Amino acid sequence: MGPSLGEVSVKKRHVLFGAVLLFGAVGCSDSKSGSTTTSAPGGASSITVGVLAPQTGFAANYGPEAQQGIDLALAELGVDSSVTVKIVTADEDVLDPSATLERLKKMVETDGADVVIGPVFGSTQQAVAPYLAGKGVPWFSFLGAGTDLATKGSAFIWPGADALTAAPLGEYAATDLHYKKIATLAPDYAYGHDVITGATDAFKAAGGQVVQQQWVPLGTTDMLQYATSMDKSVDALLMWLVPSDAAAFVREYRNLGIKVPLLMFQGVFDPTFQEVGSQLLGEIGLNEYNPNLDNAANKAFVAAYKAKYGGGIPNQTTAFAYTVMKVIVAGVEKSGGDTSLKGLRTAISGLKLDTVIGPATYSADGIASSNRTIVKAAKAADGTYLWEPVKTYEGVGAPK
């Protein structure tokens, strides 16, 4: 189990106009997991939400960053509760899905989790999904998942299905940048294969050719071998790696003097981006989330995050954990406290969400459709590095 175990009451303080929920920030009262317990008024709902994300190992940043978003969402939702939320956490061991499954079982069977946020990594998702489906426990991915985990299981997939989420990057490379040949680089596990396949399928459908694909085993630290082995005749390298690995690869790539342009699914998240931004200026990427998106919900979220967490820049992990926590509360409110898979699927599929990445919906199968943004690495006037929005693709993520 993770270190935090807390209970906080939340009130519906988002604004409801018809069926549109505005998921921007409305307040910033302090509420740290494990520190606050507030009784819900009569007739209110009470739920236990398990958070399953890496807290140790090479991907240890995901757990704390997700917790920041969850804590911020609960703090904003307030004190006069219509839903009481109890948070329990467990460490997702990315390299040992069986150990993670045992922790999840404890979370559900001992700690009483009604709903689960996470896990993050595709290999873990595949390992735990049958158990959660068998128990009828809804779980909310906040960084994507395979379509079948929703259509044949109990997942809600945000911000969309892995196989579709990166497709706009492949389309943009072919139709806007006029690239003809690309190579790819990604982690050798379910998510890596799914997102790269989505992008390359779109690239090939637009007339492009994929001439080389390299797959990196999870936990690999030597990125030099992949930079050295890359086919340098291509128009671009389409890549996705976790932030620390991406930074290590970019350093090796630049040290070798390779000039082939990069197409970076997700770019590189902050704070790592600030460390390698000078080596990425001008490169193109695709963001599922970008703190510079020009919409009211995102501006309010970024301002609230900076106020609560010392002026930092929120990354995608934090923004999407924040979003999913609010989706869960909105669903429980609409369902009248029904946390069953059927109850939440029915409630959430009827919502039109105004989120940090713009308008979004969930299908009846629990798969989100939302915006994707093509971005370009740039340097701001204050010297910080940013992914500058270039083009938006709407309604990406759920099968048509």
ROPALO-36007 format. One record per residue (C-alpha): z, y, x; residue number from 1. Coordinates in steps of 0.05 Angstrom, whole numbers, always signed. Layout:
# residues N
+--------+--------+--------+-----+
:     c3 :     c2 :     c1 :   k :
+--------+--------+--------+-----+
:      Z :      Y :      X : NUM :
...
+--------+--------+--------+-----+
This chain:
# residues 400
+--------+--------+--------+-----+
:     c3 :     c2 :     c1 :   k :
+--------+--------+--------+-----+
:     +0 :     +0 :     +0 :   1 :
:    -10 :    +72 :    +21 :   2 :
:    +46 :   +121 :    +32 :   3 :
:    +42 :   +160 :    -33 :   4 :
:    +68 :   +140 :   -101 :   5 :
:    +74 :   +195 :   -150 :   6 :
:    +70 :   +217 :   -222 :   7 :
:    +44 :   +283 :   -248 :   8 :
:    +30 :   +306 :   -318 :   9 :
:    -36 :   +341 :   -331 :  10 :
:    -59 :   +384 :   -389 :  11 :
:   -129 :   +394 :   -414 :  12 :
:   -141 :   +463 :   -383 :  13 :
:   -215 :   +455 :   -372 :  14 :
:   -256 :   +493 :   -423 :  15 :
:   -289 :   +454 :   -479 :  16 :
:   -351 :   +485 :   -512 :  17 :
:   -380 :   +433 :   -560 :  18 :
:   -386 :   +372 :   -515 :  19 :
:   -393 :   +409 :   -449 :  20 :
:   -334 :   +402 :   -400 :  21 :
:   -329 :   +455 :   -346 :  22 :
:   -302 :   +422 :   -283 :  23 :
:   -288 :   +483 :   -242 :  24 :
:   -220 :   +505 :   -216 :  25 :
:   -173 :   +539 :   -264 :  26 :
:   -110 :   +543 :   -225 :  27 :
:    -76 :   +522 :   -162 :  28 :
:     -5 :   +501 :   -177 :  29 :
:    +23 :   +457 :   -121 :  30 :
:    +25 :   +383 :   -138 :  31 :
:    +29 :   +333 :    -81 :  32 :
:    +24 :   +259 :    -96 :  33 :
:    +93 :   +229 :    -96 :  34 :
:   +130 :   +294 :   -107 :  35 :
:   +128 :   +310 :   -181 :  36 :
:   +146 :   +275 :   -246 :  37 :
:   +138 :   +311 :   -312 :  38 :
:   +149 :   +280 :   -381 :  39 :
:    +91 :   +281 :   -428 :  40 :
:   +101 :   +308 :   -499 :  41 :
:   +104 :   +262 :   -558 :  42 :
:    +40 :   +225 :   -572 :  43 :
:    +12 :   +238 :   -503 :  44 :
:    -23 :   +184 :   -461 :  45 :
:     +4 :   +156 :   -396 :  46 :
:    -41 :   +122 :   -345 :  47 :
:    -33 :    +94 :   -275 :  48 :
:    -92 :   +108 :   -229 :  49 :
:    -99 :    +68 :   -165 :  50 :
:   -134 :   +101 :   -107 :  51 :
:   -167 :    +51 :    -59 :  52 :
:   -198 :    +85 :     +3 :  53 :
:   -194 :    +78 :    +79 :  54 :
:   -131 :   +106 :   +110 :  55 :
:   -137 :    +71 :   +178 :  56 :
:   -193 :    +50 :   +225 :  57 :
:   -259 :    +84 :   +241 :  58 :
:   -266 :   +110 :   +169 :  59 :
:   -193 :   +134 :   +163 :  60 :
:   -214 :   +204 :   +142 :  61 :
:   -238 :   +181 :    +73 :  62 :
:   -170 :   +166 :    +44 :  63 :
:   -135 :   +232 :    +60 :  64 :
:   -196 :   +272 :    +41 :  65 :
:   -201 :   +237 :    -26 :  66 :
:   -127 :   +248 :    -38 :  67 :
:   -136 :   +322 :    -27 :  68 :
:   -188 :   +325 :    -82 :  69 :
:   -146 :   +283 :   -130 :  70 :
:    -84 :   +325 :   -117 :  71 :
:   -123 :   +389 :   -128 :  72 :
:   -152 :   +364 :   -193 :  73 :
:    -84 :   +344 :   -220 :  74 :
:    -53 :   +410 :   -197 :  75 :
:   -107 :   +449 :   -234 :  76 :
:   -101 :   +408 :   -297 :  77 :
:    -31 :   +434 :   -306 :  78 :
:    +38 :   +419 :   -328 :  79 :
:    +38 :   +416 :   -405 :  80 :
:    +11 :   +346 :   -408 :  81 :
:    -36 :   +311 :   -455 :  82 :
:    -43 :   +255 :   -404 :  83 :
:    +10 :   +234 :   -354 :  84 :
:    -23 :   +208 :   -290 :  85 :
:    +14 :   +164 :   -240 :  86 :
:    -21 :   +155 :   -173 :  87 :
:    -14 :    +92 :   -130 :  88 :
:    -53 :    +82 :    -66 :  89 :
:    -76 :    +26 :    -21 :  90 :
:   -114 :    +23 :    +45 :  91 :
:   -186 :     -1 :    +42 :  92 :
:   -197 :    -43 :   +105 :  93 :
:   -271 :    -32 :   +115 :  94 :
:   -278 :    -91 :   +163 :  95 :
:   -236 :   -140 :   +122 :  96 :
:   -254 :   -139 :    +48 :  97 :
:   -210 :   -199 :    +33 :  98 :
:   -148 :   -162 :    +57 :  99 :
:   -168 :   -103 :    +14 : 100 :
:   -176 :   -148 :    -46 : 101 :
:   -104 :   -172 :    -38 : 102 :
:    -79 :   -100 :    -36 : 103 :
:   -120 :    -85 :    -98 : 104 :
:    -89 :   -144 :   -135 : 105 :
:    -20 :   -117 :   -120 : 106 :
:    -42 :    -48 :   -143 : 107 :
:    -66 :    -77 :   -210 : 108 :
:    -16 :   -133 :   -222 : 109 :
:    +48 :   -104 :   -193 : 110 :
:    +37 :    -28 :   -194 : 111 :
:     +2 :    -30 :   -261 : 112 :
:    -62 :     +8 :   -246 : 113 :
:   -101 :    +19 :   -310 : 114 :
:   -160 :    +51 :   -274 : 115 :
:   -181 :    +50 :   -200 : 116 :
:   -215 :   +105 :   -159 : 117 :
:   -254 :    +73 :   -102 : 118 :
:   -266 :    +33 :    -60 : 119 :
:   -314 :    +73 :    -16 : 120 :
:   -354 :    +22 :    +23 : 121 :
:   -407 :    -22 :     -8 : 122 :
:   -382 :    -86 :    +26 : 123 :
:   -313 :    -74 :     -3 : 124 :
:   -342 :    -57 :    -71 : 125 :
:   -380 :   -122 :    -74 : 126 :
:   -317 :   -160 :    -54 : 127 :
:   -270 :   -130 :   -106 : 128 :
:   -318 :   -118 :   -164 : 129 :
:   -314 :   -189 :   -193 : 130 :
:   -238 :   -186 :   -195 : 131 :
:   -238 :   -118 :   -230 : 132 :
:   -291 :   -140 :   -279 : 133 :
:   -252 :   -204 :   -294 : 134 :
:   -189 :   -163 :   -308 : 135 :
:   -228 :   -112 :   -348 : 136 :
:   -204 :    -56 :   -303 : 137 :
:   -250 :     +4 :   -301 : 138 :
:   -263 :    +31 :   -231 : 139 :
:   -294 :    +96 :   -210 : 140 :
:   -336 :   +101 :   -147 : 141 :
:   -339 :   +172 :   -122 : 142 :
:   -389 :   +161 :    -66 : 143 :
:   -440 :   +116 :   -101 : 144 :
:   -446 :    +41 :   -113 : 145 :
:   -498 :    -11 :   -131 : 146 :
:   -527 :     -9 :   -201 : 147 :
:   -506 :    -80 :   -218 : 148 :
:   -433 :    -63 :   -207 : 149 :
:   -438 :    -20 :   -270 : 150 :
:   -489 :    -57 :   -311 : 151 :
:   -457 :   -125 :   -298 : 152 :
:   -387 :   -102 :   -281 : 153 :
:   -334 :    -50 :   -296 : 154 :
:   -356 :     +7 :   -250 : 155 :
:   -369 :    +79 :   -265 : 156 :
:   -416 :   +104 :   -210 : 157 :
:   -413 :   +177 :   -186 : 158 :
:   -457 :   +214 :   -168 : 159 :
:   -508 :   +160 :   -182 : 160 :
:   -534 :    +91 :   -162 : 161 :
:   -542 :    +79 :    -88 : 162 :
:   -614 :    +55 :    -95 : 163 :
:   -635 :   +121 :   -126 : 164 :
:   -590 :   +174 :    -96 : 165 :
:   -630 :   +187 :    -32 : 166 :
:   -699 :   +181 :    -63 : 167 :
:   -712 :   +256 :    -64 : 168 :
:   -706 :   +259 :    +12 : 169 :
:   -763 :   +209 :    +19 : 170 :
:   -805 :   +245 :    -32 : 171 :
:   -792 :   +313 :     +1 : 172 :
:   -810 :   +285 :    +70 : 173 :
:   -878 :   +262 :    +45 : 174 :
:   -898 :   +315 :     -5 : 175 :
:   -866 :   +379 :    +24 : 176 :
:   -862 :   +364 :    +98 : 177 :
:   -926 :   +322 :    +99 : 178 :
:   -896 :   +268 :   +144 : 179 :
:   -938 :   +205 :   +150 : 180 :
:   -894 :   +158 :   +192 : 181 :
:   -818 :   +152 :   +197 : 182 :
:   -766 :   +108 :   +228 : 183 :
:   -697 :    +95 :   +198 : 184 :
:   -626 :    +85 :   +222 : 185 :
:   -566 :    +66 :   +179 : 186 :
:   -504 :    +21 :   +176 : 187 :
:   -517 :    -53 :   +164 : 188 :
:   -481 :    -61 :    +98 : 189 :
:   -497 :    -55 :    +24 : 190 :
:   -493 :    +20 :    +17 : 191 :
:   -533 :    +34 :    +80 : 192 :
:   -589 :    -13 :    +59 : 193 :
:   -590 :    +13 :    -13 : 194 :
:   -594 :    +87 :     +3 : 195 :
:   -646 :    +78 :    +58 : 196 :
:   -688 :    +33 :    +14 : 197 :
:   -686 :    +85 :    -42 : 198 :
:   -711 :   +139 :     +6 : 199 :
:   -764 :    +95 :    +40 : 200 :
:   -790 :    +70 :    -27 : 201 :
:   -801 :   +142 :    -49 : 202 :
:   -833 :   +159 :    +18 : 203 :
:   -880 :   +100 :    +14 : 204 :
:   -897 :   +115 :    -59 : 205 :
:   -920 :   +184 :    -37 : 206 :
:   -965 :   +153 :    +16 : 207 :
:   -919 :   +148 :    +77 : 208 :
:   -907 :    +90 :   +124 : 209 :
:   -841 :    +63 :   +152 : 210 :
:   -855 :    +36 :   +222 : 211 :
:   -785 :    +18 :   +247 : 212 :
:   -716 :     +5 :   +217 : 213 :
:   -652 :     -2 :   +257 : 214 :
:   -587 :    -27 :   +226 : 215 :
:   -519 :    -11 :   +258 : 216 :
:   -462 :    -62 :   +249 : 217 :
:   -399 :    -30 :   +220 : 218 :
:   -350 :    -11 :   +275 : 219 :
:   -404 :     -1 :   +328 : 220 :
:   -385 :    +54 :   +377 : 221 :
:   -445 :    +53 :   +425 : 222 :
:   -499 :    +96 :   +393 : 223 :
:   -539 :   +104 :   +457 : 224 :
:   -575 :    +38 :   +446 : 225 :
:   -603 :    +61 :   +380 : 226 :
:   -627 :   +128 :   +406 : 227 :
:   -659 :    +93 :   +465 : 228 :
:   -694 :    +40 :   +422 : 229 :
:   -722 :    +89 :   +371 : 230 :
:   -797 :    +92 :   +362 : 231 :
:   -813 :   +162 :   +388 : 232 :
:   -883 :   +164 :   +358 : 233 :
:   -858 :   +176 :   +287 : 234 :
:   -859 :   +243 :   +251 : 235 :
:   -784 :   +238 :   +235 : 236 :
:   -722 :   +194 :   +237 : 237 :
:   -691 :   +183 :   +169 : 238 :
:   -617 :   +168 :   +180 : 239 :
:   -549 :   +160 :   +150 : 240 :
:   -485 :   +144 :   +187 : 241 :
:   -411 :   +159 :   +173 : 242 :
:   -393 :   +228 :   +201 : 243 :
:   -362 :   +206 :   +267 : 244 :
:   -419 :   +158 :   +282 : 245 :
:   -471 :   +209 :   +262 : 246 :
:   -441 :   +259 :   +310 : 247 :
:   -439 :   +208 :   +366 : 248 :
:   -512 :   +190 :   +353 : 249 :
:   -535 :   +263 :   +352 : 250 :
:   -501 :   +276 :   +419 : 251 :
:   -537 :   +216 :   +450 : 252 :
:   -602 :   +236 :   +417 : 253 :
:   -599 :   +306 :   +446 : 254 :
:   -576 :   +282 :   +514 : 255 :
:   -639 :   +240 :   +518 : 256 :
:   -681 :   +300 :   +500 : 257 :
:   -712 :   +269 :   +438 : 258 :
:   -750 :   +321 :   +397 : 259 :
:   -767 :   +278 :   +336 : 260 :
:   -742 :   +315 :   +274 : 261 :
:   -684 :   +285 :   +235 : 262 :
:   -680 :   +272 :   +160 : 263 :
:   -606 :   +265 :   +148 : 264 :
:   -581 :   +235 :    +83 : 265 :
:   -515 :   +271 :    +70 : 266 :
:   -524 :   +311 :   +134 : 267 :
:   -458 :   +310 :   +172 : 268 :
:   -395 :   +327 :   +134 : 269 :
:   -345 :   +380 :   +154 : 270 :
:   -304 :   +385 :   +197 : 271 :
:   -349 :   +342 :   +242 : 272 :
:   -409 :   +385 :   +226 : 273 :
:   -376 :   +445 :   +259 : 274 :
:   -370 :   +405 :   +324 : 275 :
:   -444 :   +386 :   +328 : 276 :
:   -477 :   +440 :   +287 : 277 :
:   -510 :   +474 :   +347 : 278 :
:   -548 :   +409 :   +360 : 279 :
:   -573 :   +404 :   +288 : 280 :
:   -600 :   +473 :   +274 : 281 :
:   -664 :   +469 :   +234 : 282 :
:   -657 :   +396 :   +215 : 283 :
:   -669 :   +375 :   +143 : 284 :
:   -622 :   +334 :   +101 : 285 :
:   -603 :   +315 :    +31 : 286 :
:   -535 :   +331 :     +2 : 287 :
:   -503 :   +300 :    -58 : 288 :
:   -451 :   +356 :    -50 : 289 :
:   -456 :   +422 :    -14 : 290 :
:   -400 :   +475 :    -13 : 291 :
:   -454 :   +529 :    -15 : 292 :
:   -483 :   +509 :    -82 : 293 :
:   -490 :   +569 :   -126 : 294 :
:   -456 :   +550 :   -191 : 295 :
:   -392 :   +573 :   -223 : 296 :
:   -356 :   +506 :   -221 : 297 :
:   -369 :   +498 :   -147 : 298 :
:   -350 :   +569 :   -129 : 299 :
:   -284 :   +561 :   -165 : 300 :
:   -271 :   +494 :   -133 : 301 :
:   -285 :   +520 :    -62 : 302 :
:   -240 :   +580 :    -74 : 303 :
:   -183 :   +536 :   -100 : 304 :
:   -191 :   +487 :    -42 : 305 :
:   -188 :   +544 :     +9 : 306 :
:   -126 :   +572 :    -25 : 307 :
:    -90 :   +505 :    -27 : 308 :
:   -112 :   +477 :    +40 : 309 :
:   -109 :   +535 :    +88 : 310 :
:   -179 :   +563 :    +84 : 311 :
:   -217 :   +500 :   +102 : 312 :
:   -285 :   +479 :    +76 : 313 :
:   -284 :   +421 :    +25 : 314 :
:   -330 :   +363 :    +40 : 315 :
:   -364 :   +314 :     -6 : 316 :
:   -308 :   +262 :     -5 : 317 :
:   -258 :   +314 :    -29 : 318 :
:   -305 :   +346 :    -80 : 319 :
:   -325 :   +280 :   -111 : 320 :
:   -254 :   +251 :   -114 : 321 :
:   -235 :   +316 :   -149 : 322 :
:   -293 :   +308 :   -197 : 323 :
:   -280 :   +235 :   -214 : 324 :
:   -206 :   +249 :   -226 : 325 :
:   -225 :   +301 :   -277 : 326 :
:   -276 :   +254 :   -309 : 327 :
:   -221 :   +201 :   -317 : 328 :
:   -173 :   +250 :   -350 : 329 :
:   -229 :   +277 :   -396 : 330 :
:   -247 :   +206 :   -415 : 331 :
:   -175 :   +186 :   -430 : 332 :
:   -166 :   +249 :   -472 : 333 :
:   -229 :   +236 :   -512 : 334 :
:   -212 :   +162 :   -521 : 335 :
:   -143 :   +178 :   -546 : 336 :
:   -110 :   +141 :   -489 : 337 :
:   -155 :    +80 :   -490 : 338 :
:   -165 :    +60 :   -417 : 339 :
:   -205 :     -4 :   -432 : 340 :
:   -275 :     -9 :   -404 : 341 :
:   -306 :     -3 :   -473 : 342 :
:   -261 :    +55 :   -492 : 343 :
:   -277 :    +95 :   -430 : 344 :
:   -351 :    +77 :   -429 : 345 :
:   -358 :   +103 :   -500 : 346 :
:   -317 :   +166 :   -487 : 347 :
:   -349 :   +186 :   -421 : 348 :
:   -421 :   +172 :   -440 : 349 :
:   -413 :   +225 :   -494 : 350 :
:   -393 :   +280 :   -446 : 351 :
:   -438 :   +333 :   -416 : 352 :
:   -405 :   +353 :   -351 : 353 :
:   -412 :   +418 :   -314 : 354 :
:   -391 :   +396 :   -245 : 355 :
:   -388 :   +422 :   -173 : 356 :
:   -460 :   +398 :   -164 : 357 :
:   -485 :   +424 :   -231 : 358 :
:   -498 :   +390 :   -299 : 359 :
:   -484 :   +315 :   -301 : 360 :
:   -478 :   +258 :   -351 : 361 :
:   -459 :   +185 :   -350 : 362 :
:   -502 :   +132 :   -382 : 363 :
:   -475 :    +81 :   -431 : 364 :
:   -472 :    +33 :   -372 : 365 :
:   -428 :    +81 :   -332 : 366 :
:   -479 :   +108 :   -282 : 367 :
:   -481 :   +183 :   -270 : 368 :
:   -543 :   +227 :   -268 : 369 :
:   -534 :   +291 :   -228 : 370 :
:   -568 :   +339 :   -180 : 371 :
:   -589 :   +328 :   -108 : 372 :
:   -603 :   +384 :    -59 : 373 :
:   -650 :   +385 :     +1 : 374 :
:   -616 :   +426 :    +56 : 375 :
:   -630 :   +456 :   +124 : 376 :
:   -579 :   +462 :   +180 : 377 :
:   -566 :   +536 :   +194 : 378 :
:   -515 :   +583 :   +226 : 379 :
:   -478 :   +633 :   +183 : 380 :
:   -463 :   +705 :   +204 : 381 :
:   -391 :   +686 :   +218 : 382 :
:   -413 :   +633 :   +268 : 383 :
:   -399 :   +572 :   +226 : 384 :
:   -452 :   +520 :   +211 : 385 :
:   -476 :   +505 :   +142 : 386 :
:   -526 :   +463 :   +104 : 387 :
:   -569 :   +516 :    +70 : 388 :
:   -596 :   +494 :     +2 : 389 :
:   -673 :   +491 :     +1 : 390 :
:   -693 :   +452 :    -61 : 391 :
:   -658 :   +419 :   -120 : 392 :
:   -677 :   +354 :   -154 : 393 :
:   -646 :   +346 :   -223 : 394 :
:   -623 :   +284 :   -261 : 395 :
:   -620 :   +236 :   -202 : 396 :
:   -579 :   +173 :   -202 : 397 :
:   -585 :   +131 :   -265 : 398 :
:   -643 :    +83 :   -278 : 399 :
:   -692 :   +112 :   -328 : 400 :
+--------+--------+--------+-----+
